[in-house]
């Protein structure tokens, strides 16, 4: 039987990741009610950072062997340029690993350069791992189909060396494209949605949808101020923020949130929690901060949106807590659709705010009379190659979906980005929704 010491480094890293993941599950199951919120918050952050880093270590060892070790026997291995290359690869990997530790320690009104660099390296790391794996798989498949021994050294060293070179080149190009794409202001996407039983006096009511701004290590006050200016220019009747506004505690990042106080939609601005609000373990303070800016949290509750033209015409705007609150056993929180829709009958139109598309699916299974659900969470995949995973894991991915005869679901691709300041295959969006009366 092979002992732990005899395992290769990749296997040891995988075992370590498994141990950390198991400890996370134990913490959620047995320590959730025994520790105070702040302690649970720091424990969860630490466990997530350790889990990510141990898992990444497997990939980092492969990157090092593919981009450095493979070339140590070449004639250029003793050159000054190769030494610089080794330092560059090491710094790249170190920055990518350190990105997970910027969240608890490097959050301020505006992002630190180190945080931006670290998360950029993390994005490039994901792309590089994908291409190294894909090109390696293509090479092995070619050798298999050609009837060659995959391990045979038949003079194809140059071809083998081209894999990491090509992977690095593709990574650099896509990283630059992703950074440029994410640096652009969010596009304004105007969508007309028919809402069953919406009063005729509320036809053409304008709702601006924001989601997944992720104030934190790489998104600060200037980005939020830009978003607020764009929203005000649209002159919405209602503004809704469907979760993941922040990744940090309210007290730490309060100066960055101040632009939200300029939102002045005549029928109100409303907010529901996303999973990242619960990762901060500071939801109560966030609710109080948002209320000070005249933004109303919908904590499993609803409000009547009354027509400006007739006090007898209205629809029900409801919001549910994010389902992650149930997983984290966050006291006093969790998706409660019955409570959220209390008083909302099928005689009036119902619009529901639910951060995750899976929550939208569950809500429609329980209450098919809901006419419109507004969600976020997926980021449209945010960046290649994560898009495929986000598509497969969510019942609604991005954009407008019709469910049944009289129900629609709209999933925002996100107004900013999470962590990595990159977007590939997706675009940040401010959604202008025009509600149509049938």
C-alpha positions, 0 to 999 in steps of 0.5 A: 500500500502506498503511503502519503509520503510516496504520493506525487505532489499533485496527489498530495495537493488533491488530498489536502483539498479534500480534507479542507473541503470536508472540514468546510462541510463539517463546519456548515453542519455542526458549527453553524449554530455554535459560533458567532457570525463574525467567527463563522465569517472568518472561518468560512473565508479561510477555509474557502481560500485554503480549499481554492489554493490546495486545489490550484496547487495541482494545476500550478505544478502542471503549469510549472512543469509545462512552461519551465521544467520542460525547457530546462534541458534546452540550450537556452536554459542557462540564459538570463532570459530563461531565468527571467522567464522562471521568475515571471512564471513563479510571480504569476502563479504566486499572484494567482494564489494570493487573490483569494486572500485579498478579500479579507485584507485588501478591500477599500473605497477603490481597488488596490493595484495588487488586488487587480493584478492578483485577480487578473493572474487568476483569470489568466491562470484559468485560461492557461490551465484550460489550453494546456489540458485541451492541447494535451488531450488533442495530442494524446488523441492524435497519437492514439488514432495514429497508432503511436505510443503516447510515451514514445519519443519519436523526434516530436520534442519540438511539437511537444514544446509548442503546446505550452508556447501556444497555450501561453500565447492564447492566454495572453491574447484572451486575457488582454481581450477579457480585460478590455471587454470588462473595462467598458461601461456596461451595455444598456439592454432594453427588453420589453416583457408582457406581464399578465394582468398588469393594469393598462395604466401601468403599460410601459412602466420602466424597471431597471435591473442591476445585479452582481456588482460585487463591490470588493477587491476589484470593484470600487466607488468609481465603478458604482458611481458610473453605474448610478449615472447610467441608471439615472439617465434611463429615468426608471420608474423602479430600480431593483438590485437582485443580489451580490451587491457586495463581497465585503462587510458594510463598515469596511466598504461604506464609502464605496456605497455612497453613490447608491444614495443618488438613485431616485426612482419615483416608485422606489429602489428595492434589493434582495440578497445574493449568496455573496451577501451571506458570505459577508455574514453582515446582512443586517448591517447591509440592510441598515446601510441600504435603508439609509440610502432609501433602498428597501430590502425585500427580506421575504416580503412584498410591496404594492407598486401603485400606478402613478395614474390610478391608486386602484391599479397596482401589482405585487413586487416580492423578493426572497432571500437567497437560497445560500442562507439555508445552506449556511444556516444563517439565522433568520434568513432563507428563501421563504416564498409563502412569506414573501408572497403573503397577500399577493393573489393571482388577481394581480400581476406578481413580479418576483426578485430571486437572485439565483435562477434555481430559486426562480425555478423552485418559485415557479413550481410552487407558485405558477401564478407568478408572472415575472421573475428577475434573477442574476447570479450566472454572470453569463459565465463571465469568462471563457472557459467558465461559461459552459459550467455556468450554463450547465448548472443553472436552469436559466442561463442568461436573457429572457425565458418564457415559462408556461403561458403567462410567465417570464424569467429574465436573468441578468448577466451581471452589471460588473464582475466577480473578482477577475476584472475580465469578461470573455463571451459575456458582457456586463449589462444594465437591463432596462425592462419595459413592462407591457400590459396585455 
